[in-house]
Amino acid sequence: MRLRAGLETSELAKKVGVSNRTMRRWEEGEYRRLPAESRQAELAQALLVSPASVREALLANGSNE
């Protein structure tokens, strides 16, 4: 999703207001719970997709939630 939007990890992290490490963890599915809905909405806005698409991608990457 990020690559389709033409963004580097660091660019997306900056747009959403999180660290590069957090962004990498979200992308790699290395988290215990999904990001807050407000963060999911920020990701969706930055990626020009729906919040539902972001949530689906996060779930597909390996959240325990």
Contacts in CASP RR format, 6 or more apart in sequence:
PFRMAT RR
TARGET T0000
AUTHOR 0000-0000-0000
METHOD contacts of the structure
MODEL  1
MRLRAGLETSELAKKVGVSNRTMRRWEEGEYRRLPAESRQAELAQALLVS
PASVREALLANGSNE
1 47 0 8 1.000
1 49 0 8 1.000
1 53 0 8 1.000
1 54 0 8 1.000
1 57 0 8 1.000
2 9 0 8 1.000
2 12 0 8 1.000
2 27 0 8 1.000
2 47 0 8 1.000
4 47 0 8 1.000
5 12 0 8 1.000
5 46 0 8 1.000
5 47 0 8 1.000
5 48 0 8 1.000
7 15 0 8 1.000
7 46 0 8 1.000
7 47 0 8 1.000
9 20 0 8 1.000
9 23 0 8 1.000
9 24 0 8 1.000
9 27 0 8 1.000
10 20 0 8 1.000
10 23 0 8 1.000
12 23 0 8 1.000
12 43 0 8 1.000
12 46 0 8 1.000
12 47 0 8 1.000
13 19 0 8 1.000
13 20 0 8 1.000
13 22 0 8 1.000
13 23 0 8 1.000
15 42 0 8 1.000
15 46 0 8 1.000
16 23 0 8 1.000
16 39 0 8 1.000
16 42 0 8 1.000
16 43 0 8 1.000
16 46 0 8 1.000
17 42 0 8 1.000
18 39 0 8 1.000
24 30 0 8 1.000
25 31 0 8 1.000
26 35 0 8 1.000
26 58 0 8 1.000
26 61 0 8 1.000
27 61 0 8 1.000
28 61 0 8 1.000
29 58 0 8 1.000
29 61 0 8 1.000
29 62 0 8 1.000
29 63 0 8 1.000
31 63 0 8 1.000
32 63 0 8 1.000
32 64 0 8 1.000
32 65 0 8 1.000
33 63 0 8 1.000
33 64 0 8 1.000
33 65 0 8 1.000
34 40 0 8 1.000
34 55 0 8 1.000
34 58 0 8 1.000
34 59 0 8 1.000
34 63 0 8 1.000
34 65 0 8 1.000
35 43 0 8 1.000
35 58 0 8 1.000
37 51 0 8 1.000
40 51 0 8 1.000
40 54 0 8 1.000
40 55 0 8 1.000
40 58 0 8 1.000
41 51 0 8 1.000
43 54 0 8 1.000
44 50 0 8 1.000
44 51 0 8 1.000
44 53 0 8 1.000
44 54 0 8 1.000
47 53 0 8 1.000
47 54 0 8 1.000
59 65 0 8 1.000
END
